[in-house]
Amino acid sequence: MSLAPSGPDGIRRESMHRRHRLASLCAARLSRLGAAARGLAVPALAGLLLLLAPLAAAADPVAQAARVVGDDQQTRFVLDLDAPVDFVTFTLADPYRVVIDLPEIEFALPPDAGSVGRGLVTEWRYGLFATGKSRIILDLAGPAVIEEAYLQPSVEGLPARVVVSLGAATREAFLAAQEQQAVEPPSAPPPPEPQTPAGPRTRPLVVLDPGHGGFDPGASGPDGVIEKDITLAFALAMREALEDTGAVDVILTREDDRYISPGDRMIFAREQHADLLISIHADSLRQTNVRGTSVYTLSERASDQVTAQLAEQENRSVLLAGLQIEAAPTAVADILLDLTRMETRNLSVTFARALIEQIGETTSLLSNPHREDNFAVLRAPEVPSVLVELGFLSNTQDEAQLASAAWQRRVAAAMAAAVEGFTARQLAAWSG
Ligand SMILES: [Zn+2]
């Protein structure tokens, strides 16, 4: 084990800003190298990148343990690491949260880490926030101020530690401290880097969007199946099925366990000029007998109480990520945009119906399987978009099914067939 040298008192604060800039520069250089290699497609460069990738991954500091200590007046969050890191902290109100941003680190923490808090911290979560950046979010029981935040370098074989001390405060004190914050709370991480297929597009482009990711796990089932894992596995299976048709190009909004806000998923599809966006989810309800697949298209208002409950859960993803909730876009008077929206909505509904018909032949559907809601990911004005709730993790039969690779492949193939039919009709309509 290699440990970084420590100061004589063991509690010397590192110079955060200097080190932080260095880390960002390295990350920027690496990603430029990546872009160059993709653009040139030089095998030697690609080989070099393959060599670099494991080295870079191995160099990520590892978070080995974390704990929350103290009481409802003073609480400390402590994270043990095998190497020193730079970090910044800031607070968010409504609900009260503390955010700790770090360079990319590997979290080797027990699966239930963060589920139980203490004192001022009710619970906490962590994960990859954007390329090269990890984030920890502490949910607070009430207003509190950050009294201290420092890196304690490793001493005599002990791990390096990130220490954040919180003190109970009034809302006024919380807001006053927030005003003084050096860090602007970011509205969202940058959208993922475009992975546009090489050359001019000759086939329709489908964006598959595996829901949730990173510190936003989504729903979970009684047997421990987690939505973010199911959505990614299913999207990968569906990409394979779509590529097998040879009819469309496919891009995923995420290919690993990372957080992307619902709005950025939609923006990504727009920037890619996608012809279709399919967002993949699996949900849970308090009513454990409810099961089956459903497909959502955009609506300005929730169609019933159950869907309102689901929308609340999906939009909660934004809160989980330590972002400010953005107001829904205001009505746009532009009549052209309205016409585009109307046409997109019609196409979305047409596709949703075709999708339901295909899925219904391979697996069970929820009653009234076509539903409407105002999910943020469905709001692209010009990209036909649907959100598929594959099933309910709260139902044990659905949970087992969702986790089955055979079921995923079967349903993914049915959905791919629906996509193929839809895009073929679109192409015929455009050329005719
Ligand atoms: Zn979901």
Residues whose N, C-alpha, C, O or C-beta is under 5 A from the ligand:
A	BS01	ZN	G211 G218 H281 A282
